[in-house]
Amino acid sequence: MENETMQTRGDEPESVPSIVAPEPDFDWTSAPDVPHELFLRWRQDAINAGLTEAYAATLSTVDADGMPDARVLTVKDVSEECGFKIATGEDSVKGRQLLANPNCALTFYWSPLNRAVRVRGAAQRATAAESAADFLARHPQTRANTLAAPQSSSFSTDTARDELIRQARAAMELDPGIVSPQWTVWTVVPKSVEFWQGDPNRNHQRLSYIRTETAWDKQRLWP
Ligand SMILES: Cc1cc2nc3c(=O)[nH]c(=O)nc-3n(C[C@H](O)[C@H](O)[C@H](O)COP(=O)(O)O)c2cc1C
């Protein structure tokens, strides 16, 4: 009976190890001058470690009332200028929030490596041509979903949903190059990027990059 009781409180925090894996080496003295180089190294380490969601990040935004919002999404492309690219419908909740207020944050967490990266900046819309090319490279079901209805809009029945998808699929068959005008690539251009390397002995390493007029200012942060 006891086992059937759902645990709703963190009664035994010490019983769940929070950091278990041996931490990878992180020599902050040899960290590159630009944060995206270090980011790409760490992400490659995550991929090499077999993480299935190495590209996943939490995108935090704020709504019109200043209320924070957050959701997981995919970040694949990182530009030479340190721009983190995301793609979504502009008529989604996050799309509307970014249009009204482009300030946002991305948080990556690669748990087995005890590593996290936080990015704070503002999102810039890509050109219509870049967004269209990205849309056409997406999975057909993603395209159908986007063409059929705004992301995060509510629907009542499976039948109503299936009919909207059927219509979108028919439009795609008629015109394989059809593009949703809502689909938008955004580039999160950071003002700061922070790297966190966890340590089982709690001697965590933190390195912050702050963008200046001409370069990046690197600082170690107290854990
Ligand atoms: C691993 C993962 C990757 C995702 N990637 C994306 C993505 O690239 N774009 C997107 O719009 N939603 C993505 N989602 C779905 C979002 O988390 C979210 O449910 C959706 O975008 C609606 O968010 P919104 O209502 O805040 O606009 C992903 C979810 C997960 C768990």
PDBQT file of the ligand as one rigid body, heavy atoms in Angstrom, charges set to zero:
ROOT
HETATM    1  C1  LIG A 301      12.648  17.833 -27.377  1.00  0.00    +0.000 C 
HETATM    2  C2  LIG A 301      11.596  18.810 -27.839  1.00  0.00    +0.000 A 
HETATM    3  C3  LIG A 301      11.843  19.571 -28.970  1.00  0.00    +0.000 A 
HETATM    4  C4  LIG A 301      10.892  20.506 -29.416  1.00  0.00    +0.000 A 
HETATM    5  N1  LIG A 301      11.197  21.290 -30.497  1.00  0.00    +0.000 NA
HETATM    6  C5  LIG A 301      10.351  22.278 -30.868  1.00  0.00    +0.000 A 
HETATM    7  C6  LIG A 301      10.722  23.208 -31.905  1.00  0.00    +0.000 A 
HETATM    8  O1  LIG A 301      11.821  23.147 -32.477  1.00  0.00    +0.000 OA
HETATM    9  N2  LIG A 301       9.807  24.160 -32.242  1.00  0.00    +0.000 N 
HETATM   10  C7  LIG A 301       8.598  24.261 -31.616  1.00  0.00    +0.000 A 
HETATM   11  O2  LIG A 301       7.819  25.165 -31.983  1.00  0.00    +0.000 OA
HETATM   12  N3  LIG A 301       8.226  23.421 -30.617  1.00  0.00    +0.000 NA
HETATM   13  C8  LIG A 301       9.074  22.439 -30.222  1.00  0.00    +0.000 A 
HETATM   14  N4  LIG A 301       8.728  21.582 -29.192  1.00  0.00    +0.000 N 
HETATM   15  C9  LIG A 301       7.396  21.745 -28.557  1.00  0.00    +0.000 C 
HETATM   16  C10 LIG A 301       7.429  22.868 -27.514  1.00  0.00    +0.000 C 
HETATM   17  O3  LIG A 301       7.993  22.386 -26.295  1.00  0.00    +0.000 OA
HETATM   18  C11 LIG A 301       6.040  23.448 -27.187  1.00  0.00    +0.000 C 
HETATM   19  O4  LIG A 301       5.163  22.428 -26.730  1.00  0.00    +0.000 OA
HETATM   20  C12 LIG A 301       5.379  24.117 -28.377  1.00  0.00    +0.000 C 
HETATM   21  O5  LIG A 301       6.326  24.812 -29.172  1.00  0.00    +0.000 OA
HETATM   22  C13 LIG A 301       4.285  25.112 -27.941  1.00  0.00    +0.000 C 
HETATM   23  O6  LIG A 301       4.864  26.126 -27.157  1.00  0.00    +0.000 OA
HETATM   24  P1  LIG A 301       4.150  27.550 -26.979  1.00  0.00    +0.000 P 
HETATM   25  O7  LIG A 301       2.708  27.285 -26.667  1.00  0.00    +0.000 OA
HETATM   26  O8  LIG A 301       4.865  28.207 -25.850  1.00  0.00    +0.000 OA
HETATM   27  O9  LIG A 301       4.318  28.322 -28.262  1.00  0.00    +0.000 OA
HETATM   28  C14 LIG A 301       9.653  20.647 -28.723  1.00  0.00    +0.000 A 
HETATM   29  C15 LIG A 301       9.423  19.872 -27.572  1.00  0.00    +0.000 A 
HETATM   30  C16 LIG A 301      10.381  18.986 -27.133  1.00  0.00    +0.000 A 
HETATM   31  C17 LIG A 301      10.109  18.191 -25.879  1.00  0.00    +0.000 C 
ENDROOT
TORSDOF 0
